[in-house]
Each structure stands twice: as structure tokens, then as C-alpha cells.
Amino acid sequence: MSRLVGLVRHGSHDELGRVLSGRTTNVALNPAGRDEAAALARALAGAGVAAVLSSPQRRTVETAAILARALGPTPQVDPALDEIDFGEWSGRDFADLSGDAWDLWNTARATAPTAGGETMAAATARAAALIDRLGAGGGEPVLCVSHCDIIRGVVCHYLGLTLDNILRFSVDPGRICWLHADRQGGAQLLSLNARN
């Protein structure tokens, strides 16, 4: 058994690129983000999507709702897709995040801790465990709406790359990465940062 799993990054919001939103803000999609989600939904029409799962954060729930309205299945929240718990960094402007701990986080994600939150390895492990369960179940495609670093961590996991490589590729708002997840707990990357 196997299954196609689409890892969707939520659409744009007003804090994007300015604030480390994390789990502390109830940030909503902005008009561009709603347009990105709607464009992806149109591109996925006819893909036979069986389920739409989402992180519990508002920006992902809203993205999942737009996708589900167009594609049919009722969206479901799954905490395995949640944003990284950034601890003390959550909700802070990127301009204010400097210093040894922040610099280490961005150069050594495989081992660096956050400021009182979750490690990159722990965040990746919970999301990859969900992908493994979805692959083992087989069936029609499933969309998993999550966050940039969660998606990049999962891609690194299945490609066998250390998490220190996480910043070497982009996952843009409203884009999708397709995995072919199998019942043995593995997955093949089919596309990265795609529009459909």
C-alpha cells in the first residue's frame, strides 16, 4: 500500500517575513494568502483528494478550509502538523532575534535547541510519524496543511538529509510538496514547492 501525500504550506499573512509567528499569535490569512489557497485548490481539482488535515494554527485552518471547500472533504485538525514550539522566540520580530542562540538555530538545526521550546528533530519526528501512518493506510491522496519549517524538516527526513540542510530550499506560501508515502515508513519526494 502507498499514498500520495501533499504537504501544503499555509497562505500568506501580514506577519510573514517580519514576525516569528509560531504558536502564540492567532494570525489570519491576508487577501493574498486566501488567493494563494484558492489558486492551489483550483490546480488540485480532479486530484481525488480524500482528506485535508491541518495544523491547529488559524492560518493553516483557514488554508485547509479553502482547499476543502473546493475539493470536498471536511478538514480535520491534526496536532502532528502544528508549528514548531519556538518557546521564548514566539511572536517576536525577526529584527529582534539575534545573538548566539538564534544564530546557532539557523546554522545547526539538527542539534540546536530553541529558547525553551521544541527541537527541530522533535517537530520533524511528529510530522513524519503522521506521514508514515498515512502511507501505511494507503488510499487516495491526502493534503497536510502545515508550516514552512515543518515541511522542510519532513522533506529532509525522507531525503536522508541532516536537518542542518533545512534552509537550502524554499517552501513558499500556498505551495505544495508531493510525497509518495509507502507502508514501510518511507517516502519518495515527487515535487518540491510546486503550484499543483
Sequence and secondary structure as in RCSB ss.txt:
>XXXX:A:sequence
MSRLVGLVRHGSHDELGRVLSGRTTNVALNPAGRDEAAALARALAGAGVAAVLSSPQRRTVETAAILARALGPTP
QVDPALDEIDFGEWSGRDFADLSGDAWDLWNTARATAPTAGGETMAAATARAAALIDRLGAGGGEPVLCVSHCDI
IRGVVCHYLGLTLDNILRFSVDPGRICWLHADRQGGAQLLSLNARN
>XXXX:A:secstr
 EEEEEEEE   BTTTTTEE TTT    B HHHHHHHHHHHHHTTTS   EEEE SSHHHHHHHHHHHHHH S  
EE GGG     BTTTTEEGGG  SHHHHHHHH TTT   BSS  HHHHHHHHHHHHHHHHHH  S EEEEE HHH
HHHHHHHHHT  GGGGGGS   TT EEEEEEETTS EEEEEEEE  
